[in-house]
Amino acid sequence: MDTAYTLKNGEKVAIRPLEDTKEDTTAMLEFINSIRAEDAKLSNFGPPLTFEQESAWLRDIVDQSKDGKKLYYAAFDEKRAIAVIGITKKGDRSMHVGVFGISIDKKYRGKGLGAYLMENILKESARALTITHVELVCFANNTPAYKLYKKMGFQEVGRIPEKILYRGDLIDEIIMIKRL
């Protein structure tokens, strides 16, 4: 999915695979730390990550992508990373299943980028990862994400009551799956 995409507001973004470079590590570090500082409705939260931590994560992404175990892309505006999307292939008796994740900078949410990224990575993952199903989890109070996942064909298959502690409230975790 090496491409350019035009958002609903006319702004163009570049989409490409992540590379194990100092530039991509720096861009992704700034991105994930901004998501963590926002306290977005994601499981990944806490203090800022270090360059070394992000570098190790990126190296793992690139290595496992070469081995057909992961498929990751990032979107960039003119200056910085604005989104990351990925699917990780499970192992053993679940090797036909991929685990999905996406994060988008709050300035770029609701502009069609998430749907575009999802549509393309879901198509590509069946071939690239040789999977037949994709699963994800979603905070029950993340209505925009839930609606997008439903629109993309995911079905809710379960809930874990009060699994997530988010800003002092216990939130259900929704489990969703899509057959490719």
C-alpha positions as CSV (number, residue, x, y, z in Angstrom):
1,M,0.0,0.0,0.0
2,D,2.6,2.5,-1.1
3,T,0.3,5.4,-2.0
4,A,-1.0,8.9,-1.5
5,Y,-4.5,9.5,-0.2
6,T,-6.6,12.6,-0.3
7,L,-8.6,13.3,2.9
8,K,-12.2,14.6,2.8
9,N,-10.8,18.1,3.4
10,G,-8.6,17.9,0.3
11,E,-5.3,17.4,2.3
12,K,-2.9,14.8,0.9
13,V,-1.1,12.2,3.0
14,A,1.5,9.6,2.1
15,I,1.1,6.0,3.1
16,R,3.9,3.5,3.1
17,P,5.5,0.6,5.0
18,L,7.6,1.4,8.0
19,E,11.3,1.2,7.6
20,D,14.0,0.6,10.2
21,T,15.6,4.0,10.0
22,K,16.4,6.8,12.4
23,E,13.9,9.1,10.6
24,D,11.0,6.6,10.9
25,T,11.9,5.8,14.5
26,T,11.8,9.5,15.3
27,A,8.5,10.0,13.5
28,M,6.9,7.1,15.1
29,L,8.2,8.0,18.6
30,E,6.7,11.5,18.3
31,F,3.4,10.0,17.0
32,I,3.0,7.3,19.7
33,N,4.0,9.7,22.5
34,S,1.4,12.2,21.3
35,I,-1.2,9.4,21.3
36,R,-0.1,8.4,24.9
37,A,-0.2,12.0,26.1
38,E,-3.7,12.4,24.7
39,D,-4.7,9.3,26.7
40,A,-6.6,8.1,23.6
41,K,-9.0,5.1,23.9
42,L,-6.2,2.6,23.3
43,S,-4.6,-0.1,25.5
44,N,-1.2,1.5,24.9
45,F,-0.8,4.2,27.5
46,G,1.6,5.4,30.1
47,P,4.7,7.6,30.3
48,P,6.5,8.6,27.1
49,L,8.5,5.9,25.3
50,T,12.2,6.3,24.7
51,F,14.0,6.3,21.3
52,E,15.5,2.9,22.2
53,Q,12.1,1.4,23.0
54,E,10.6,2.7,19.8
55,S,13.6,1.6,17.8
56,A,13.3,-2.0,19.2
57,W,9.5,-2.0,18.3
58,L,10.2,-0.7,14.8
59,R,13.0,-3.2,14.2
60,D,10.6,-6.0,15.3
61,I,7.9,-4.7,12.9
62,V,10.3,-4.6,9.9
63,D,11.8,-8.0,10.7
64,Q,8.5,-9.8,11.2
65,S,7.0,-8.1,8.1
66,K,9.8,-9.7,6.1
67,D,8.9,-13.1,7.6
68,G,5.2,-12.7,6.7
69,K,4.1,-12.4,10.4
70,K,3.2,-8.7,10.4
71,L,1.9,-6.1,8.0
72,Y,2.2,-2.5,9.1
73,Y,1.8,0.9,7.4
74,A,2.1,4.5,8.5
75,A,0.5,7.6,7.1
76,F,2.4,10.9,7.0
77,D,1.4,14.5,6.4
78,E,4.0,16.9,5.1
79,K,5.8,17.0,8.4
80,R,5.1,14.0,10.6
81,A,3.5,10.6,11.2
82,I,-0.3,10.9,11.6
83,A,-1.4,7.2,11.7
84,V,-0.2,3.7,12.0
85,I,-2.1,0.5,11.1
86,G,-1.1,-3.1,11.4
87,I,-2.1,-6.7,11.5
88,T,0.0,-9.4,13.4
89,K,-0.5,-13.0,12.4
90,K,-1.2,-15.3,15.4
91,G,0.6,-18.6,15.7
92,D,0.0,-22.3,16.4
93,R,-3.7,-23.3,15.9
94,S,-4.7,-19.7,15.4
95,M,-2.2,-19.1,12.5
96,H,-5.1,-18.3,10.2
97,V,-6.0,-15.3,12.4
98,G,-4.5,-11.8,12.4
99,V,-4.8,-9.2,15.2
100,F,-5.6,-5.7,14.1
101,G,-4.6,-2.4,15.5
102,I,-4.9,1.3,14.4
103,S,-4.0,4.7,15.8
104,I,-4.8,8.0,14.2
105,D,-3.8,11.5,15.3
106,K,-6.8,13.3,16.6
107,K,-6.5,16.0,14.0
108,Y,-7.0,13.4,11.3
109,R,-9.9,11.4,12.8
110,G,-13.2,11.5,10.9
111,K,-11.7,12.4,7.6
112,G,-11.8,9.0,5.9
113,L,-8.3,8.0,6.6
114,G,-9.1,5.1,9.0
115,A,-11.6,3.6,6.5
116,Y,-9.1,3.9,3.6
117,L,-6.3,2.3,5.6
118,M,-8.5,-0.5,6.9
119,E,-10.0,-1.4,3.6
120,N,-6.5,-1.7,2.0
121,I,-4.7,-3.5,4.8
122,L,-7.6,-6.0,5.1
123,K,-7.4,-6.8,1.4
124,E,-3.6,-7.1,1.5
125,S,-3.4,-9.2,4.7
126,A,-5.2,-12.2,3.3
127,R,-2.5,-12.6,0.7
128,A,0.6,-11.2,2.5
129,L,-0.1,-13.0,5.9
130,T,-2.1,-16.0,4.5
131,I,-4.9,-15.4,7.1
132,T,-8.6,-15.9,6.8
133,H,-9.8,-13.9,9.9
134,V,-9.0,-10.7,11.6
135,E,-9.8,-9.9,15.2
136,L,-9.7,-6.7,17.2
137,V,-10.7,-5.3,20.5
138,C,-12.4,-1.9,21.1
139,F,-13.3,0.2,24.2
140,A,-17.1,0.1,24.5
141,N,-17.2,3.9,24.9
142,N,-15.2,4.4,21.6
143,T,-18.3,4.9,19.4
144,P,-16.6,6.3,16.3
145,A,-14.2,3.3,16.2
146,Y,-17.0,0.8,16.8
147,K,-19.1,2.2,14.0
148,L,-16.1,2.1,11.6
149,Y,-15.3,-1.5,12.5
150,K,-19.0,-2.4,11.9
151,K,-18.9,-0.5,8.6
152,M,-15.8,-2.5,7.6
153,G,-17.6,-5.8,8.2
154,F,-16.5,-6.7,11.7
155,Q,-19.0,-8.5,13.9
156,E,-19.1,-8.2,17.7
157,V,-18.6,-11.6,19.1
158,G,-18.2,-10.8,22.8
159,R,-17.6,-8.4,25.6
160,I,-15.4,-8.6,28.7
161,P,-17.3,-6.5,31.3
162,E,-15.3,-3.8,33.0
163,K,-11.9,-5.0,31.6
164,I,-10.5,-1.5,31.0
165,L,-9.9,1.1,33.5
166,Y,-10.0,4.4,31.6
167,R,-9.9,7.8,33.3
168,G,-11.3,6.3,36.5
169,D,-14.2,4.4,34.9
170,L,-14.4,0.7,34.2
171,I,-15.2,0.1,30.5
172,D,-16.3,-3.1,28.7
173,E,-13.9,-4.4,26.1
174,I,-15.6,-5.4,22.9
175,I,-14.2,-8.3,20.9
176,M,-14.8,-8.2,17.1
177,I,-13.9,-10.5,14.2
178,K,-14.1,-10.4,10.4
179,R,-13.8,-13.2,8.0
180,L,-11.7,-12.1,5.0
